[in-house]
């Protein structure tokens, strides 16, 4: 998804995470400045947002597995 609009450090980006159940949704909005944006545009901005979104998800998801005894 290539972002074709003009952005600046005050542009807001909302991250969402859902596991498909009512009420099981996490949503946070950040400015590009808060995310550490360095002026990336176009495909570089896409990659930047993909990377920071992946980090955000990792910080909000705790998964694992176990074997019942």
N, C-alpha and C positions, 0 to 999 in steps of 0.2 A: 504494500500500500504506500504509494509515494505521496507525500504531503506537498501540495502545490500552493499553499497559501503563505502569505508573509507572516512570519513569526518573530517574536522578540522575547526578551527575558521575562516579560510579564504574561506571556501566553500560558493559559491554563491547560493542563492535560489531566484527564481523569483516568485512573487505573481501576479496573474491576476484576473481581474474582468470584466465581460462583460454582457450587458443586451440584446445582440443579434442584435444590430443595428450597421451598419458601422460607425466607429469612436467613438462608445460608449464603449470603452475599456480602462481600467486603468491597467498599468503594472509597477511594481517596483521591483528592484533587491536589495537584501541585503546580507551581509555576515552573517554567523551564529553568529559571535561575535556581530554584530549590533543588532541582534534579542534577545540577552541575553542568548545564548546557554551555557549550563553548562556541556557539554560532553555527553549528552544523545545519545544513539545508538539504532539501531533496532526499536522495537515497541515504545520504549520511545521517540525516535527521531520523529517518526510519530506523536505521541500524542503532543509533543512539537510544531511541525510545524503546526498541525491542530489548536492548541490553538492560536498561534501567528497569523496565517492566519485569523482565525475568528475575532480576535481583529482588524486586519488591515482592513478587510471588513467593520466591524462596524464603523470604523473611516472614511470610504469613501462612505458610502451609507446613504442617507437621504430618508426615505420613510414615507408614511403616507396615510391618506385618508381624504375625506371631503364630505359633502352632499351639493349639489347645492341648493340654496334657490330660 
